[in-house]
Amino acid sequence: MRAAAGPSQNVRRGAVPYLVNLLARQQQYRCAREEREAAMAICGVITTKEVLRHSATIVREFGAAAYLRCCKAIVMRRRTTFLSCVFAP
């Protein structure tokens, strides 16, 4: 007659799928964290949406000339930073 399966055998049978799931979740977490870090990298290049959305603030704080330089960079499709538009000669 066979002995009944004890709790330790049930734990061993369930341990492998549990560990596989645990490792898969850790890998997913690692990938998600790397994607968030990559997404948070600051490029520094101005976009049309930002210039148009904050046009009043740009004119008030940095002057019309800086705003026009930003608009010129957008029209010419030049990749530039906001600081290079503001502090251009």
C-alpha positions as CSV (number, residue, x, y, z in Angstrom):
1,M,0.0,0.0,0.0
2,R,1.2,3.5,-0.9
3,A,1.7,6.1,1.7
4,A,-0.5,9.2,1.4
5,A,1.2,12.3,0.1
6,G,2.2,14.5,2.9
7,P,2.2,18.3,3.0
8,S,6.0,18.4,2.2
9,Q,5.4,16.6,-1.1
10,N,2.6,19.0,-2.0
11,V,4.8,22.0,-1.3
12,R,7.6,20.6,-3.5
13,R,5.2,20.0,-6.4
14,G,3.8,23.6,-6.1
15,A,7.2,25.1,-5.5
16,V,8.4,24.9,-9.1
17,P,5.5,26.8,-10.7
18,Y,5.7,29.3,-7.9
19,L,9.4,29.9,-8.5
20,V,8.8,30.2,-12.2
21,N,6.0,32.7,-11.7
22,L,8.2,34.6,-9.2
23,L,11.1,34.8,-11.6
24,A,8.8,35.9,-14.5
25,R,7.3,38.7,-12.3
26,Q,10.8,39.9,-11.4
27,Q,11.8,39.9,-15.0
28,Q,8.6,41.9,-15.9
29,Y,9.3,44.3,-13.1
30,R,12.9,44.8,-14.3
31,C,11.8,45.4,-17.9
32,A,9.1,47.9,-16.8
33,R,11.6,49.7,-14.6
34,E,14.1,50.0,-17.5
35,E,11.4,51.3,-19.8
36,R,10.4,53.9,-17.2
37,E,14.0,55.0,-16.8
38,A,14.4,55.3,-20.5
39,A,11.2,57.2,-20.8
40,M,12.3,59.7,-18.1
41,A,15.5,60.6,-20.0
42,I,15.5,64.3,-20.7
43,C,16.2,65.1,-24.3
44,G,16.0,68.9,-23.8
45,V,14.7,69.6,-27.3
46,I,11.8,72.0,-27.5
47,T,8.6,70.8,-29.2
48,T,5.9,72.7,-31.0
49,K,3.3,71.8,-28.4
50,E,5.4,73.1,-25.6
51,V,6.2,76.4,-27.3
52,L,2.6,77.0,-28.2
53,R,1.2,75.9,-24.9
54,H,3.5,78.1,-22.9
55,S,3.8,81.1,-25.3
56,A,2.5,83.7,-22.8
57,T,5.0,82.5,-20.2
58,I,7.9,82.5,-22.6
59,V,7.1,86.1,-23.8
60,R,6.5,87.3,-20.2
61,E,9.7,85.8,-18.7
62,F,12.1,85.8,-21.6
63,G,10.9,88.3,-24.1
64,A,9.3,88.3,-27.5
65,A,12.7,87.8,-29.2
66,A,13.2,84.5,-27.4
67,Y,9.7,83.4,-28.4
68,L,10.3,84.3,-32.0
69,R,13.6,82.4,-32.0
70,C,11.7,79.3,-30.7
71,C,9.1,79.7,-33.4
72,K,11.8,80.1,-36.1
73,A,13.4,76.9,-34.9
74,I,10.1,75.1,-35.1
75,V,9.4,76.4,-38.6
76,M,12.9,75.5,-39.8
77,R,12.5,72.0,-38.1
78,R,15.8,72.6,-36.3
79,R,16.4,70.4,-33.2
80,T,17.4,72.9,-30.6
81,T,17.1,73.4,-26.8
82,F,15.1,76.1,-25.1
83,L,18.2,77.6,-23.6
84,S,19.9,77.9,-27.0
85,C,16.8,79.8,-28.2
86,V,16.8,82.1,-25.1
87,F,20.5,82.8,-25.0
88,A,21.2,83.1,-28.7
89,P,23.3,86.1,-29.8
